[in-house]
Amino acid sequence: MNYRFGAEQQAAKTMRRSAKLHRKGVTLTAGMRYVYGWGQFHKNLGLPHRGVRSLASRLTYDNSPINGVEGFGRLDTKFGVLVKGLIGGGLGGGSLNDEDWDLDFEGNVAYSNTLPDVDNNIH
């Protein structure tokens, strides 16, 4: 979705700026975008050669908010030269619930549950 707050008041100013830049042989287009997302993911893992019905591990990713921002621009000149650019980044986080059954470490561990933090950096 594109939001233009105060579009009625800004429309006349924007048109005048574009006309001035166009008269000088330069056209500039620029903008910015923000994205927010969240999610949850479950994955069941079975024992090798026995399938998912032999549940060995369950991974649950939860509370995973994602924030992303992107800026872009385009500059056209009267000489036919075009300069275009894009820059962006994002951050995230969340938690992982890693449950394991019937582990064979030093003796048999019937159940294990670890809760590490998750780094959801968008690369």
TADA-V364913 format. One record per pair of residues at least 24 apart in sequence whose C-alpha atoms are under 10 Angstrom apart, sorted by sequence separation. I is the first residue (numbers start at 0). J is the second residue. If there is no record, write none. Layout:
i = {I I}
j = {J J}
This chain:
i = {37 38 39 65 66 67 92 93 94 37 38 39 65 66 92 93 94 37 38 64 65 66 91 92 93 36 37 38 64 65 91 92 36 37 63 64 65 90 91 92 35 36 37 62 63 64 90 91 1 2 35 36 62 63 89 90 91 1 34 35 36 61 62 63 89 90 0 34 35 60 61 62 63 88 89 90 33 34 35 60 61 62 88 89 33 34 60 61 87 88 32 33 34 59 60 61 87 32 33 59 60 31 32 33 58 59 60 31 32 58 59 30 31 32 57 58 59 30 31 57 58 29 30 31 56 57 58 29 30 56 57 28 29 30 55 56 57 28 29 55 56 27 28 29 54 55 56 27 28 54 55 56 26 27 28 53 54 55 26 27 25 26 27 25 26 24 25 26 24 25 23 24 25 66 67 21 23 24 25 29 31 33 35 37 39 41 56 58 60 63 65 66 67 21 22 24 25 26 27 28 29 30 31 32 33 34 35 36 37 38 39 40 41 42 43 44 55 56 57 58 59 62 63 64 65 66 20 21 25 27 29 31 33 35 37 39 56 60 61 63 65 60}
j = {61 62 63 89 90 91 116 117 118 62 63 64 90 91 117 118 119 63 64 90 91 92 117 118 119 63 64 65 91 92 118 119 64 65 91 92 93 118 119 120 64 65 66 91 92 93 119 120 31 32 65 66 92 93 119 120 121 32 65 66 67 92 93 94 120 121 32 66 67 92 93 94 95 120 121 122 66 67 68 93 94 95 121 122 67 68 94 95 121 122 67 68 69 94 95 96 122 68 69 95 96 68 69 70 95 96 97 69 70 96 97 69 70 71 96 97 98 70 71 97 98 70 71 72 97 98 99 71 72 98 99 71 72 73 98 99 100 72 73 99 100 72 73 74 99 100 101 73 74 100 101 102 73 74 75 100 101 102 74 75 74 75 76 75 76 75 76 77 76 77 76 77 78 119 120 75 77 78 79 83 85 87 89 91 93 95 110 112 114 117 119 120 121 76 77 79 80 81 82 83 84 85 86 87 88 89 90 91 92 93 94 95 96 97 98 99 110 111 112 113 114 117 118 119 120 121 76 77 81 83 85 87 89 91 93 95 112 116 117 119 121 117}
